[in-house]
């Protein structure tokens, strides 16, 4: 994502969107791979952790 792109909002209930930013082993991709800024990466981290607690996403294996 560059400065001109529309911001992505992460919702813990939207598992298909979150799966784009998680490896097949369940780990969150780093900023270099996702292209998110630090604020977006933090929002992604929070959404993924909430989705894991509700069993919408698997925990890292």
PDB file of N, CA, C, O and CB in Angstrom:
ATOM      1  N   UNK A   1       0.840  -1.187   0.000  1.00  0.00           N
ATOM      2  CA  UNK A   1       0.000   0.000   0.000  1.00  0.00           C
ATOM      3  C   UNK A   1       0.877   1.240   0.000  1.00  0.00           C
ATOM      4  O   UNK A   1       1.837   1.343   0.765  1.00  0.00           O
ATOM      5  CB  UNK A   1      -0.951   0.004   1.214  1.00  0.00           C
ATOM      6  N   UNK A   2       0.539   2.160  -0.854  1.00  0.00           N
ATOM      7  CA  UNK A   2       1.256   3.418  -0.862  1.00  0.00           C
ATOM      8  C   UNK A   2       0.355   4.506  -0.303  1.00  0.00           C
ATOM      9  O   UNK A   2      -0.799   4.251   0.042  1.00  0.00           O
ATOM     10  CB  UNK A   2       1.735   3.772  -2.284  1.00  0.00           C
ATOM     11  N   UNK A   3       0.875   5.697  -0.216  1.00  0.00           N
ATOM     12  CA  UNK A   3       0.138   6.807   0.404  1.00  0.00           C
ATOM     13  C   UNK A   3      -1.205   7.086  -0.278  1.00  0.00           C
ATOM     14  O   UNK A   3      -2.165   7.466   0.392  1.00  0.00           O
ATOM     15  CB  UNK A   3       0.988   8.064   0.376  1.00  0.00           C
ATOM     16  N   UNK A   4      -1.285   6.904  -1.591  1.00  0.00           N
ATOM     17  CA  UNK A   4      -2.493   7.249  -2.321  1.00  0.00           C
ATOM     18  C   UNK A   4      -3.584   6.192  -2.274  1.00  0.00           C
ATOM     19  O   UNK A   4      -4.723   6.457  -2.657  1.00  0.00           O
ATOM     20  CB  UNK A   4      -2.149   7.520  -3.724  1.00  0.00           C
ATOM     21  N   UNK A   5      -3.244   4.995  -1.806  1.00  0.00           N
ATOM     22  CA  UNK A   5      -4.229   3.917  -1.774  1.00  0.00           C
ATOM     23  C   UNK A   5      -5.265   4.145  -0.685  1.00  0.00           C
ATOM     24  O   UNK A   5      -5.011   4.832   0.304  1.00  0.00           O
ATOM     25  CB  UNK A   5      -3.540   2.575  -1.562  1.00  0.00           C
ATOM     26  N   UNK A   6      -6.431   3.557  -0.887  1.00  0.00           N
ATOM     27  CA  UNK A   6      -7.479   3.639   0.125  1.00  0.00           C
ATOM     28  C   UNK A   6      -7.075   2.778   1.314  1.00  0.00           C
ATOM     29  O   UNK A   6      -6.565   1.674   1.124  1.00  0.00           O
ATOM     30  CB  UNK A   6      -8.857   3.187  -0.450  1.00  0.00           C
ATOM     31  N   UNK A   7      -7.288   3.253   2.521  1.00  0.00           N
ATOM     32  CA  UNK A   7      -6.870   2.475   3.689  1.00  0.00           C
ATOM     33  C   UNK A   7      -7.716   1.208   3.841  1.00  0.00           C
ATOM     34  O   UNK A   7      -8.920   1.210   3.585  1.00  0.00           O
ATOM     35  CB  UNK A   7      -6.968   3.331   4.962  1.00  0.00           C
ATOM     36  N   UNK A   8      -7.061   0.138   4.260  1.00  0.00           N
ATOM     37  CA  UNK A   8      -7.755  -1.115   4.512  1.00  0.00           C
ATOM     38  C   UNK A   8      -8.176  -1.119   5.969  1.00  0.00           C
ATOM     39  O   UNK A   8      -7.362  -0.869   6.858  1.00  0.00           O
ATOM     40  CB  UNK A   8      -6.858  -2.352   4.175  1.00  0.00           C
ATOM     41  N   UNK A   9      -9.444  -1.400   6.211  1.00  0.00           N
ATOM     42  CA  UNK A   9      -9.910  -1.529   7.584  1.00  0.00           C
ATOM     43  C   UNK A   9     -10.048  -3.011   7.882  1.00  0.00           C
ATOM     44  O   UNK A   9     -10.636  -3.760   7.102  1.00  0.00           O
ATOM     45  CB  UNK A   9     -11.263  -0.771   7.810  1.00  0.00           C
ATOM     46  N   UNK A  10      -9.510  -3.422   8.998  1.00  0.00           N
ATOM     47  CA  UNK A  10      -9.530  -4.823   9.369  1.00  0.00           C
ATOM     48  C   UNK A  10     -10.610  -5.066  10.402  1.00  0.00           C
ATOM     49  O   UNK A  10     -10.720  -4.347  11.396  1.00  0.00           O
ATOM     50  CB  UNK A  10      -8.167  -5.266   9.899  1.00  0.00           C
ATOM     51  N   UNK A  11     -11.404  -6.092  10.148  1.00  0.00           N
ATOM     52  CA  UNK A  11     -12.449  -6.489  11.071  1.00  0.00           C
ATOM     53  C   UNK A  11     -12.187  -7.939  11.443  1.00  0.00           C
ATOM     54  O   UNK A  11     -11.973  -8.776  10.566  1.00  0.00           O
ATOM     55  CB  UNK A  11     -13.876  -6.298  10.451  1.00  0.00           C
ATOM     56  N   UNK A  12     -12.203  -8.241  12.722  1.00  0.00           N
ATOM     57  CA  UNK A  12     -11.896  -9.600  13.168  1.00  0.00           C
ATOM     58  C   UNK A  12     -12.913 -10.621  12.669  1.00  0.00           C
ATOM     59  O   UNK A  12     -12.620 -11.816  12.640  1.00  0.00           O
ATOM     60  CB  UNK A  12     -11.832  -9.646  14.678  1.00  0.00           C
ATOM     61  N   UNK A  13     -14.103 -10.169  12.278  1.00  0.00           N
ATOM     62  CA  UNK A  13     -15.135 -11.088  11.778  1.00  0.00           C
ATOM     63  C   UNK A  13     -14.958 -11.416  10.301  1.00  0.00           C
ATOM     64  O   UNK A  13     -15.620 -12.318   9.787  1.00  0.00           O
ATOM     65  CB  UNK A  13     -16.513 -10.494  12.001  1.00  0.00           C
ATOM     66  N   UNK A  14     -14.081 -10.702   9.613  1.00  0.00           N
ATOM     67  CA  UNK A  14     -13.859 -10.894   8.181  1.00  0.00           C
ATOM     68  C   UNK A  14     -12.645 -11.810   7.961  1.00  0.00           C
ATOM     69  O   UNK A  14     -11.568 -11.349   7.582  1.00  0.00           O
ATOM     70  CB  UNK A  14     -13.649  -9.523   7.469  1.00  0.00           C
ATOM     71  N   UNK A  15     -12.837 -13.098   8.204  1.00  0.00           N
ATOM     72  CA  UNK A  15     -11.742 -14.063   8.124  1.00  0.00           C
ATOM     73  C   UNK A  15     -11.113 -14.163   6.730  1.00  0.00           C
ATOM     74  O   UNK A  15      -9.890 -14.269   6.643  1.00  0.00           O
ATOM     75  CB  UNK A  15     -12.238 -15.418   8.544  1.00  0.00           C
ATOM     76  N   UNK A  16     -11.886 -14.136   5.633  1.00  0.00           N
ATOM     77  CA  UNK A  16     -11.240 -14.228   4.312  1.00  0.00           C
ATOM     78  C   UNK A  16     -10.244 -13.100   4.042  1.00  0.00           C
ATOM     79  O   UNK A  16      -9.207 -13.329   3.419  1.00  0.00           O
ATOM     80  CB  UNK A  16     -12.294 -14.226   3.230  1.00  0.00           C
ATOM     81  N   UNK A  17     -10.545 -11.906   4.495  1.00  0.00           N
ATOM     82  CA  UNK A  17      -9.607 -10.796   4.310  1.00  0.00           C
ATOM     83  C   UNK A  17      -8.369 -10.987   5.175  1.00  0.00           C
ATOM     84  O   UNK A  17      -7.252 -10.735   4.724  1.00  0.00           O
ATOM     85  CB  UNK A  17     -10.283  -9.455   4.643  1.00  0.00           C
ATOM     86  N   UNK A  18      -8.555 -11.424   6.393  1.00  0.00           N
ATOM     87  CA  UNK A  18      -7.418 -11.628   7.292  1.00  0.00           C
ATOM     88  C   UNK A  18      -6.517 -12.753   6.801  1.00  0.00           C
ATOM     89  O   UNK A  18      -5.304 -12.703   7.004  1.00  0.00           O
ATOM     90  CB  UNK A  18      -7.906 -11.933   8.707  1.00  0.00           C
ATOM     91  N   UNK A  19      -7.089 -13.763   6.159  1.00  0.00           N
ATOM     92  CA  UNK A  19      -6.285 -14.880   5.679  1.00  0.00           C
ATOM     93  C   UNK A  19      -5.300 -14.453   4.590  1.00  0.00           C
ATOM     94  O   UNK A  19      -4.297 -15.131   4.366  1.00  0.00           O
ATOM     95  CB  UNK A  19      -7.189 -15.981   5.154  1.00  0.00           C
ATOM     96  N   UNK A  20      -5.571 -13.347   3.915  1.00  0.00           N
ATOM     97  CA  UNK A  20      -4.620 -12.835   2.916  1.00  0.00           C
ATOM     98  C   UNK A  20      -3.319 -12.380   3.561  1.00  0.00           C
ATOM     99  O   UNK A  20      -2.282 -12.336   2.898  1.00  0.00           O
ATOM    100  CB  UNK A  20      -5.240 -11.675   2.137  1.00  0.00           C
ATOM    101  N   UNK A  21      -3.363 -12.041   4.848  1.00  0.00           N
ATOM    102  CA  UNK A  21      -2.200 -11.504   5.544  1.00  0.00           C
ATOM    103  C   UNK A  21      -1.603 -12.497   6.538  1.00  0.00           C
ATOM    104  O   UNK A  21      -0.804 -12.122   7.396  1.00  0.00           O
ATOM    105  CB  UNK A  21      -2.577 -10.230   6.263  1.00  0.00           C
ATOM    106  N   UNK A  22      -1.996 -13.765   6.419  1.00  0.00           N
ATOM    107  CA  UNK A  22      -1.516 -14.813   7.322  1.00  0.00           C
ATOM    108  C   UNK A  22      -0.935 -15.934   6.472  1.00  0.00           C
ATOM    109  O   UNK A  22      -1.483 -16.262   5.419  1.00  0.00           O
ATOM    110  CB  UNK A  22      -2.667 -15.345   8.254  1.00  0.00           C
ATOM    111  N   UNK A  23       0.180 -16.530   6.924  1.00  0.00           N
ATOM    112  CA  UNK A  23       0.780 -17.639   6.190  1.00  0.00           C
ATOM    113  C   UNK A  23      -0.062 -18.891   6.358  1.00  0.00           C
ATOM    114  O   UNK A  23      -0.997 -18.921   7.157  1.00  0.00           O
ATOM    115  CB  UNK A  23       2.219 -17.893   6.663  1.00  0.00           C
ATOM    116  N   UNK A  24       0.280 -19.926   5.596  1.00  0.00           N
ATOM    117  CA  UNK A  24      -0.448 -21.188   5.722  1.00  0.00           C
ATOM    118  C   UNK A  24      -0.221 -21.839   7.085  1.00  0.00           C
ATOM    119  O   UNK A  24      -1.011 -22.681   7.511  1.00  0.00           O
ATOM    120  CB  UNK A  24      -0.031 -22.147   4.613  1.00  0.00           C
ATOM    121  N   UNK A  25       0.853 -21.453   7.764  1.00  0.00           N
ATOM    122  CA  UNK A  25       1.135 -21.966   9.108  1.00  0.00           C
ATOM    123  C   UNK A  25       0.450 -21.131  10.186  1.00  0.00           C
ATOM    124  O   UNK A  25       0.526 -21.473  11.366  1.00  0.00           O
ATOM    125  CB  UNK A  25       2.643 -21.996   9.357  1.00  0.00           C
ATOM    126  N   UNK A  26      -0.219 -20.040   9.803  1.00  0.00           N
ATOM    127  CA  UNK A  26      -0.970 -19.237  10.754  1.00  0.00           C
ATOM    128  C   UNK A  26      -0.238 -18.034  11.295  1.00  0.00           C
ATOM    129  O   UNK A  26      -0.730 -17.379  12.214  1.00  0.00           O
ATOM    130  CB  UNK A  26      -1.379 -20.073  11.872  1.00  0.00           C
ATOM    131  N   UNK A  27       0.928 -17.722  10.753  1.00  0.00           N
ATOM    132  CA  UNK A  27       1.691 -16.580  11.243  1.00  0.00           C
ATOM    133  C   UNK A  27       1.350 -15.331  10.447  1.00  0.00           C
ATOM    134  O   UNK A  27       1.085 -15.402   9.246  1.00  0.00           O
ATOM    135  CB  UNK A  27       3.196 -16.863  11.171  1.00  0.00           C
ATOM    136  N   UNK A  28       1.359 -14.187  11.121  1.00  0.00           N
ATOM    137  CA  UNK A  28       1.067 -12.910  10.471  1.00  0.00           C
ATOM    138  C   UNK A  28       2.273 -12.517   9.615  1.00  0.00           C
ATOM    139  O   UNK A  28       3.416 -12.589  10.065  1.00  0.00           O
ATOM    140  CB  UNK A  28       0.737 -11.795  11.528  1.00  0.00           C
ATOM    141  N   UNK A  29       2.004 -12.105   8.384  1.00  0.00           N
ATOM    142  CA  UNK A  29       3.083 -11.703   7.481  1.00  0.00           C
ATOM    143  C   UNK A  29       3.714 -10.400   7.960  1.00  0.00           C
ATOM    144  O   UNK A  29       3.024  -9.561   8.539  1.00  0.00           O
ATOM    145  CB  UNK A  29       2.556 -11.545   6.037  1.00  0.00           C
ATOM    146  N   UNK A  30       5.019 -10.214   7.728  1.00  0.00           N
ATOM    147  CA  UNK A  30       5.677  -8.979   8.136  1.00  0.00           C
ATOM    148  C   UNK A  30       5.296  -7.805   7.225  1.00  0.00           C
ATOM    149  O   UNK A  30       4.725  -7.990   6.150  1.00  0.00           O
ATOM    150  CB  UNK A  30       7.192  -9.170   8.136  1.00  0.00           C
ATOM    151  N   UNK A  31       5.624  -6.615   7.679  1.00  0.00           N
ATOM    152  CA  UNK A  31       5.288  -5.396   6.929  1.00  0.00           C
ATOM    153  C   UNK A  31       5.915  -5.370   5.555  1.00  0.00           C
ATOM    154  O   UNK A  31       5.323  -4.836   4.617  1.00  0.00           O
ATOM    155  CB  UNK A  31       5.724  -4.175   7.697  1.00  0.00           C
ATOM    156  N   UNK A  32       7.106  -5.938   5.414  1.00  0.00           N
ATOM    157  CA  UNK A  32       7.770  -5.948   4.118  1.00  0.00           C
ATOM    158  C   UNK A  32       6.972  -6.744   3.086  1.00  0.00           C
ATOM    159  O   UNK A  32       7.015  -6.424   1.898  1.00  0.00           O
ATOM    160  CB  UNK A  32       9.174  -6.527   4.252  1.00  0.00           C
ATOM    161  N   UNK A  33       6.253  -7.762   3.516  1.00  0.00           N
ATOM    162  CA  UNK A  33       5.442  -8.584   2.608  1.00  0.00           C
ATOM    163  C   UNK A  33       4.048  -8.016   2.410  1.00  0.00           C
ATOM    164  O   UNK A  33       3.491  -8.116   1.316  1.00  0.00           O
ATOM    165  CB  UNK A  33       5.340 -10.003   3.135  1.00  0.00           C
ATOM    166  N   UNK A  34       3.468  -7.414   3.462  1.00  0.00           N
ATOM    167  CA  UNK A  34       2.099  -6.919   3.348  1.00  0.00           C
ATOM    168  C   UNK A  34       2.035  -5.547   2.701  1.00  0.00           C
ATOM    169  O   UNK A  34       1.053  -5.224   2.032  1.00  0.00           O
ATOM    170  CB  UNK A  34       1.453  -6.867   4.709  1.00  0.00           C
ATOM    171  N   UNK A  35       3.073  -4.734   2.891  1.00  0.00           N
ATOM    172  CA  UNK A  35       3.075  -3.385   2.348  1.00  0.00           C
ATOM    173  C   UNK A  35       2.282  -2.402   3.190  1.00  0.00           C
ATOM    174  O   UNK A  35       2.001  -1.291   2.743  1.00  0.00           O
ATOM    175  CB  UNK A  35       2.530  -3.400   0.960  1.00  0.00           C
ATOM    176  N   UNK A  36       1.919  -2.794   4.400  1.00  0.00           N
ATOM    177  CA  UNK A  36       1.154  -1.906   5.278  1.00  0.00           C
ATOM    178  C   UNK A  36       2.083  -0.957   6.017  1.00  0.00           C
ATOM    179  O   UNK A  36       3.268  -1.239   6.195  1.00  0.00           O
ATOM    180  CB  UNK A  36       0.319  -2.719   6.282  1.00  0.00           C
ATOM    181  N   UNK A  37       1.526   0.171   6.443  1.00  0.00           N
ATOM    182  CA  UNK A  37       2.295   1.053   7.311  1.00  0.00           C
ATOM    183  C   UNK A  37       2.181   0.521   8.743  1.00  0.00           C
ATOM    184  O   UNK A  37       1.475  -0.456   8.991  1.00  0.00           O
ATOM    185  CB  UNK A  37       1.787   2.540   7.209  1.00  0.00           C
ATOM    186  N   UNK A  38       2.870   1.160   9.670  1.00  0.00           N
ATOM    187  CA  UNK A  38       2.898   0.633  11.033  1.00  0.00           C
ATOM    188  C   UNK A  38       1.525   0.648  11.686  1.00  0.00           C
ATOM    189  O   UNK A  38       1.187  -0.265  12.438  1.00  0.00           O
ATOM    190  CB  UNK A  38       3.868   1.427  11.875  1.00  0.00           C
ATOM    191  N   UNK A  39       0.735   1.673  11.406  1.00  0.00           N
ATOM    192  CA  UNK A  39      -0.614   1.746  11.972  1.00  0.00           C
ATOM    193  C   UNK A  39      -1.495   0.621  11.424  1.00  0.00           C
ATOM    194  O   UNK A  39      -2.254   0.005  12.172  1.00  0.00           O
ATOM    195  CB  UNK A  39      -1.251   3.118  11.668  1.00  0.00           C
ATOM    196  N   UNK A  40      -1.394   0.357  10.137  1.00  0.00           N
ATOM    197  CA  UNK A  40      -2.168  -0.720   9.528  1.00  0.00           C
ATOM    198  C   UNK A  40      -1.730  -2.089  10.017  1.00  0.00           C
ATOM    199  O   UNK A  40      -2.558  -2.980  10.207  1.00  0.00           O
ATOM    200  CB  UNK A  40      -2.052  -0.657   8.026  1.00  0.00           C
ATOM    201  N   UNK A  41      -0.422  -2.261  10.221  1.00  0.00           N
ATOM    202  CA  UNK A  41       0.088  -3.540  10.715  1.00  0.00           C
ATOM    203  C   UNK A  41      -0.402  -3.808  12.139  1.00  0.00           C
ATOM    204  O   UNK A  41      -0.725  -4.945  12.486  1.00  0.00           O
ATOM    205  CB  UNK A  41       1.627  -3.557  10.670  1.00  0.00           C
ATOM    206  N   UNK A  42      -0.455  -2.758  12.961  1.00  0.00           N
ATOM    207  CA  UNK A  42      -0.973  -2.916  14.328  1.00  0.00           C
ATOM    208  C   UNK A  42      -2.449  -3.283  14.309  1.00  0.00           C
ATOM    209  O   UNK A  42      -2.890  -4.127  15.090  1.00  0.00           O
ATOM    210  CB  UNK A  42      -0.763  -1.625  15.141  1.00  0.00           C
ATOM    211  N   UNK A  43      -3.221  -2.652  13.417  1.00  0.00           N
ATOM    212  CA  UNK A  43      -4.646  -2.973  13.306  1.00  0.00           C
ATOM    213  C   UNK A  43      -4.831  -4.417  12.832  1.00  0.00           C
ATOM    214  O   UNK A  43      -5.731  -5.114  13.301  1.00  0.00           O
ATOM    215  CB  UNK A  43      -5.352  -1.994  12.336  1.00  0.00           C
ATOM    216  N   UNK A  44      -3.993  -4.860  11.914  1.00  0.00           N
ATOM    217  CA  UNK A  44      -4.033  -6.241  11.443  1.00  0.00           C
ATOM    218  C   UNK A  44      -3.732  -7.200  12.587  1.00  0.00           C
ATOM    219  O   UNK A  44      -4.425  -8.203  12.762  1.00  0.00           O
ATOM    220  CB  UNK A  44      -3.035  -6.451  10.292  1.00  0.00           C
ATOM    221  N   UNK A  45      -2.703  -6.892  13.361  1.00  0.00           N
ATOM    222  CA  UNK A  45      -2.315  -7.751  14.478  1.00  0.00           C
ATOM    223  C   UNK A  45      -3.457  -7.913  15.470  1.00  0.00           C
ATOM    224  O   UNK A  45      -3.743  -9.025  15.914  1.00  0.00           O
ATOM    225  CB  UNK A  45      -1.085  -7.185  15.183  1.00  0.00           C
ATOM    226  N   UNK A  46      -4.107  -6.817  15.818  1.00  0.00           N
ATOM    227  CA  UNK A  46      -5.213  -6.868  16.776  1.00  0.00           C
ATOM    228  C   UNK A  46      -6.374  -7.678  16.221  1.00  0.00           C
ATOM    229  O   UNK A  46      -6.970  -8.483  16.937  1.00  0.00           O
ATOM    230  CB  UNK A  46      -5.682  -5.452  17.132  1.00  0.00           C
ATOM    231  N   UNK A  47      -6.701  -7.470  14.941  1.00  0.00           N
ATOM    232  CA  UNK A  47      -7.819  -8.191  14.323  1.00  0.00           C
ATOM    233  C   UNK A  47      -7.539  -9.689  14.248  1.00  0.00           C
ATOM    234  O   UNK A  47      -8.426 -10.502  14.509  1.00  0.00           O
ATOM    235  CB  UNK A  47      -8.098  -7.639  12.918  1.00  0.00           C
ATOM    236  N   UNK A  48      -6.312 -10.055  13.892  1.00  0.00           N
ATOM    237  CA  UNK A  48      -5.968 -11.476  13.801  1.00  0.00           C
ATOM    238  C   UNK A  48      -6.020 -12.123  15.181  1.00  0.00           C
ATOM    239  O   UNK A  48      -6.527 -13.236  15.321  1.00  0.00           O
ATOM    240  CB  UNK A  48      -4.568 -11.660  13.176  1.00  0.00           C
ATOM    241  N   UNK A  49      -5.508 -11.449  16.190  1.00  0.00           N
ATOM    242  CA  UNK A  49      -5.525 -12.020  17.540  1.00  0.00           C
ATOM    243  C   UNK A  49      -6.954 -12.188  18.059  1.00  0.00           C
ATOM    244  O   UNK A  49      -7.255 -13.182  18.720  1.00  0.00           O
ATOM    245  CB  UNK A  49      -4.721 -11.133  18.500  1.00  0.00           C
ATOM    246  N   UNK A  50      -7.823 -11.245  17.774  1.00  0.00           N
ATOM    247  CA  UNK A  50      -9.222 -11.375  18.184  1.00  0.00           C
ATOM    248  C   UNK A  50      -9.898 -12.519  17.439  1.00  0.00           C
ATOM    249  O   UNK A  50     -10.665 -13.277  18.033  1.00  0.00           O
ATOM    250  CB  UNK A  50      -9.981 -10.062  17.937  1.00  0.00           C
ATOM    251  N   UNK A  51      -9.621 -12.651  16.147  1.00  0.00           N
ATOM    252  CA  UNK A  51     -10.213 -13.735  15.359  1.00  0.00           C
ATOM    253  C   UNK A  51      -9.725 -15.093  15.853  1.00  0.00           C
ATOM    254  O   UNK A  51     -10.484 -16.063  15.842  1.00  0.00           O
ATOM    255  CB  UNK A  51      -9.876 -13.563  13.867  1.00  0.00           C
ATOM    256  N   UNK A  52      -8.476 -15.172  16.283  1.00  0.00           N
ATOM    257  CA  UNK A  52      -7.963 -16.430  16.828  1.00  0.00           C
ATOM    258  C   UNK A  52      -8.682 -16.802  18.110  1.00  0.00           C
ATOM    259  O   UNK A  52      -9.010 -17.970  18.318  1.00  0.00           O
ATOM    260  CB  UNK A  52      -6.461 -16.333  17.082  1.00  0.00           C
ATOM    261  N   UNK A  53      -8.930 -15.831  18.968  1.00  0.00           N
ATOM    262  CA  UNK A  53      -9.609 -16.117  20.231  1.00  0.00           C
ATOM    263  C   UNK A  53     -11.035 -16.616  20.007  1.00  0.00           C
ATOM    264  O   UNK A  53     -11.554 -17.389  20.812  1.00  0.00           O
ATOM    265  CB  UNK A  53      -9.627 -14.872  21.112  1.00  0.00           C
ATOM    266  N   UNK A  54     -11.665 -16.182  18.929  1.00  0.00           N
ATOM    267  CA  UNK A  54     -13.022 -16.623  18.616  1.00  0.00           C
ATOM    268  C   UNK A  54     -13.044 -17.840  17.691  1.00  0.00           C
ATOM    269  O   UNK A  54     -14.103 -18.238  17.206  1.00  0.00           O
ATOM    270  CB  UNK A  54     -13.797 -15.488  17.981  1.00  0.00           C
ATOM    271  N   UNK A  55     -11.879 -18.423  17.451  1.00  0.00           N
ATOM    272  CA  UNK A  55     -11.724 -19.625  16.621  1.00  0.00           C
ATOM    273  C   UNK A  55     -12.133 -19.384  15.167  1.00  0.00           C
ATOM    274  O   UNK A  55     -12.558 -20.316  14.484  1.00  0.00           O
ATOM    275  CB  UNK A  55     -12.549 -20.766  17.200  1.00  0.00           C
ATOM    276  N   UNK A  56     -12.009 -18.145  14.689  1.00  0.00           N
ATOM    277  CA  UNK A  56     -12.258 -17.862  13.278  1.00  0.00           C
ATOM    278  C   UNK A  56     -11.000 -18.100  12.449  1.00  0.00           C
ATOM    279  O   UNK A  56     -11.080 -18.383  11.254  1.00  0.00           O
ATOM    280  CB  UNK A  56     -12.747 -16.418  13.098  1.00  0.00           C
ATOM    281  N   UNK A  57      -9.831 -17.982  13.095  1.00  0.00           N
ATOM    282  CA  UNK A  57      -8.549 -18.256  12.463  1.00  0.00           C
ATOM    283  C   UNK A  57      -7.779 -19.222  13.358  1.00  0.00           C
ATOM    284  O   UNK A  57      -7.967 -19.225  14.575  1.00  0.00           O
ATOM    285  CB  UNK A  57      -7.737 -16.937  12.219  1.00  0.00           C
ATOM    286  N   UNK A  58      -6.910 -20.046  12.758  1.00  0.00           N
ATOM    287  CA  UNK A  58      -6.121 -20.961  13.580  1.00  0.00           C
ATOM    288  C   UNK A  58      -4.962 -20.232  14.265  1.00  0.00           C
ATOM    289  O   UNK A  58      -4.462 -19.221  13.771  1.00  0.00           O
ATOM    290  CB  UNK A  58      -5.585 -22.114  12.723  1.00  0.00           C
ATOM    291  N   UNK A  59      -4.554 -20.766  15.402  1.00  0.00           N
ATOM    292  CA  UNK A  59      -3.345 -20.278  16.044  1.00  0.00           C
ATOM    293  C   UNK A  59      -2.149 -20.784  15.265  1.00  0.00           C
ATOM    294  O   UNK A  59      -2.259 -21.777  14.546  1.00  0.00           O
ATOM    295  CB  UNK A  59      -3.273 -20.723  17.525  1.00  0.00           C
ATOM    296  N   UNK A  60      -1.010 -20.123  15.393  1.00  0.00           N
ATOM    297  CA  UNK A  60       0.192 -20.530  14.673  1.00  0.00           C
ATOM    298  C   UNK A  60       0.601 -21.929  15.103  1.00  0.00           C
ATOM    299  O   UNK A  60       0.596 -22.264  16.288  1.00  0.00           O
ATOM    300  CB  UNK A  60       1.344 -19.532  14.914  1.00  0.00           C
ATOM    301  N   UNK A  61       0.956 -22.738  14.105  1.00  0.00           N
ATOM    302  CA  UNK A  61       1.313 -24.133  14.397  1.00  0.00           C
ATOM    303  C   UNK A  61       2.778 -24.266  14.716  1.00  0.00           C
ATOM    304  O   UNK A  61       3.253 -25.369  14.987  1.00  0.00           O
ATOM    305  CB  UNK A  61       0.961 -25.037  13.227  1.00  0.00           C
TER     306      UNK A  61
END
